[in-house]
């Protein structure tokens, strides 16, 4: 079987052995300084497979993560949840090994280094947010004084210190997300696994969370973030891993993935006064696979090999002196790319 391998050191991608090798995207803010870390990886998957009866959850994945942020996206059933549960020691693989700092992820000693923020809400609803986080701290083994200190520090980090005395049952979705994040980071873990951490948070709160993630990464933490907020992930990190059918299908920016998928038709809208004339000239191009004229001033072109098509198109426009009013790739969005790559609807 083909093996997928990603190796990260600091905030740079040192080696990628996967179907696609791609470049970094734009960031939310300047990246933390690059550093060389010769220690073993924080999280290591070694030819890991996990299945449920006849259904494969994760298939022969080898993955190394060190400090920095990795975004994880994929369609429902792609294997994201299984990967996260293996990383946090909630599941054991049938084949291969998952380790945290060299210790089997299933072992309690590995779990001391892991913070987990699940997608599903499971609280003691009658507790206040502060009491809930404090209880989690006490369960980590801290004495009362240290547990109180860590609780207040975690609540401050997630912006809940002034709202933590209300009962959890009265919290909004965003507030519940913040409390889950507080309990995940209170023991200062090296590996932080976050499943849909931005779900239900308003734009201002989302910005605050993204900044917190960047701060944690700058402290040499290793963050693995599963999210359907693809645009936000691209601002946050240069490492976006796409899962498909239990494998790592691609790593990097979705824009660059599109550039490498030259056989996938790109849909382009072109507005001009003479769409018929332009269409007549483009129809003979080997890169054009379809044309449509929805109005008397709009031409929709489906083209493969985008780089070559746009070179041909630019030359044609100059030679024939077409006055282009609008040029827009209609499916150049992360969701469209993901939908094609996963062979489905683009649902995440």
TORVEXLO-544517 format. One record per residue (C-alpha): x, y, z; residue in three letters. Coordinates in pm, whole numbers, plus 50000, padded with zeros to 5 digits. Example, Ala and Ser with C-alpha at 12.3 -4.5 7.8 and 13.67 -1.06 7.14 Angstrom:
<pts>
512304955050780Ala513674989450714Ser
</pts>
This chain:
<pts>
500005000050000Unk501075035649938Unk502405052250251Unk501625088250337Unk504295106550532Unk504435141950667Unk507395154950865Unk507235188651041Unk509995206051233Unk509405239651397Unk506915257751176Unk508455245450851Unk507595215350643Unk510865196150600Unk509625166150410Unk506415155250250Unk505945121850083Unk502335123149969Unk500435125349640Unk500815163249636Unk503705185049753Unk502655220949790Unk503595255249917Unk502595275950222Unk499555299350229Unk498895333650370Unk498905336450749Unk496755353651005Unk499885370751139Unk503655366951100Unk504725331351181Unk506645322651494Unk510425321651444Unk511655289751283Unk513785268051507Unk515485234551474Unk514185207751709Unk516245175851713Unk514035158851971Unk511735130051871Unk508415141651724Unk505655151651962Unk503145129851776Unk504135099951565Unk501975076751357Unk503875046451224Unk502025027950947Unk498815030451146Unk495585013451043Unk492305012451231Unk489094996151114Unk485604989951243Unk484554955851117Unk484734958750738Unk485034996950746Unk488515012450737Unk488895043350954Unk492615050650901Unk494675032450641Unk498475028550663Unk499215064250771Unk502695074850880Unk502715109851024Unk505185130451225Unk504205162951394Unk506475185951589Unk505855221551706Unk503405242851509Unk499825240951380Unk498425215051144Unk494895219151009Unk492975187150936Unk490055187350690Unk488075161150504Unk484595149250417Unk482385130950663Unk483735095550690Unk487205105050568Unk488865093450891Unk489435126351075Unk487685115951396Unk489485082651402Unk492835100151354Unk492125124051642Unk491005096151874Unk494115076151795Unk496265106751862Unk494635112252202Unk494805075752307Unk491055069852299Unk491475042552038Unk494175016751978Unk495235008551620Unk494914973351481Unk498204978651297Unk501095002151355Unk501855024551651Unk500835059151771Unk503115076052021Unk503395109152204Unk506945118652301Unk507955082852230Unk505335067752465Unk502425047352333Unk499435070852304Unk497255045552488Unk499535047652794Unk498525071253075Unk501985086953071Unk501415098652712Unk498075113852806Unk499815137653046Unk501225155152740Unk497895157252554Unk495135183252573Unk491885174452398Unk489025197452303Unk486255174952164Unk483565185051920Unk480795169552131Unk479635187852445Unk479755166252757Unk479535186853076Unk478245184953429Unk475565210153338Unk474845220953697Unk478445231653752Unk479685266353678Unk482325269453411Unk484925277553676Unk483945247653887Unk484085224653585Unk487605235453486Unk488735233653849Unk487385198253874Unk489335188453563Unk492465203453718Unk491965183554038Unk491485151953831Unk494875159153675Unk496345154954024Unk497065191154119Unk496585202054479Unk493895227954548Unk496175258154533Unk497825247854205Unk494485237254057Unk492995271454136Unk495965289153983Unk495835268753664Unk492055272553640Unk492195310553656Unk495055311653409Unk493225289453159Unk489965308953193Unk491865341253134Unk493475327152820Unk490135317652666Unk488375349752769Unk486005334053022Unk487345345553358Unk484605371653409Unk481815348253293Unk482885315753452Unk480545316453754Unk477395310153548Unk476125274553521Unk477235256353209Unk473655247753113Unk473045284753045Unk476085289552823Unk475935297452455Unk477655273952209Unk480625297352188Unk481015299052567Unk480885261252591Unk483615259252329Unk485785282652535Unk485325262052852Unk486265230352664Unk489395247552539Unk490235259452893Unk490185223953031Unk492295212252736Unk495175236352805Unk495145239253186Unk497865212753235Unk500165229552980Unk500275200252732Unk502775197852446Unk500165183152210Unk496785200552180Unk494125182951971Unk491135204551878Unk488015191251705Unk485975219351548Unk487115245351808Unk485655274751611Unk482155260551585Unk479495284051723Unk481895312451804Unk481075347451677Unk483565365351445Unk485185385351727Unk485555354351943Unk486875334751646Unk489595360451592Unk490535357951960Unk490725320051937Unk492915321351627Unk495275345151803Unk495375321752103Unk496245292351877Unk499075312651724Unk500315321652072Unk500315285152179Unk502215275651863Unk504795302651938Unk505375284952272Unk506505253952080Unk503195236252128Unk502015211251868Unk498405218351763Unk496305195151550Unk493085213051453Unk490205196151275Unk487825221651129Unk485425228350842Unk486385265350860Unk488855261150576Unk489385297950508Unk490205303950874Unk492635274850880Unk494465288750578Unk494975321550761Unk496175303051067Unk498685277950935Unk500695267250634Unk500005230650712Unk496565218850598Unk496165181350567Unk493245167650366Unk492005132950455Unk490245110450210Unk489235074150261Unk491475070650564Unk494585084750398Unk496305118250383Unk495315129550033Unk497215162550025Unk499085187150244Unk499505224750192Unk497385252950051Unk494165244449870Unk494985270649607Unk498185252549518Unk496395219249518Unk494165233549246Unk497205244049045Unk498525208649060Unk495195192948962Unk495715202448600Unk493315176148471Unk490425190148674Unk488355215148472Unk488365250548609Unk485195271048557Unk485765307348457Unk483245335248403Unk484165360848138Unk482055392148082Unk482515411647757Unk480555426347466Unk481345398247221Unk481025365247410Unk480075345947093Unk483185357246907Unk485435348547200Unk483745314747242Unk484195307246871Unk487945313346904Unk488315294247231Unk486435263147121Unk489445251046922Unk491785253147221Unk492835218447345Unk492495231047704Unk488825241047670Unk486425212947757Unk483155232547763Unk481495265747685Unk478225281347800Unk476675315447732Unk474075322948005Unk473545358947881Unk474465380547585Unk477425395147776Unk478715364647968Unk480725334347863Unk481325304948099Unk484415284648011Unk485455251048152Unk489165245748099Unk491775220648207Unk495465229048254Unk494695263648400Unk498185278048354Unk498305269447986Unk494705280747929Unk495295315148079Unk498435319747870Unk496435311547557Unk493555333447670Unk495785363647741Unk497425360847400Unk494035358147229Unk492655388647411Unk495625409747305Unk495565398046943Unk491805402946897Unk491565433747123Unk488685420547335Unk487555444247612Unk487205421047913Unk484885435548176Unk485085407248425Unk487205376048471Unk486325353648765Unk487065317048848Unk483645305348970Unk484805274449159Unk488095287649292Unk487065283049652Unk488375259649913Unk485065241249927Unk485035234849552Unk488605222449559Unk487905200049853Unk484785186649684Unk486765176649377Unk489705162349568Unk487475140649785Unk485375129849490Unk482165142549641Unk480165172749741Unk482795192349923Unk481135187050257Unk483545188550546Unk
</pts>
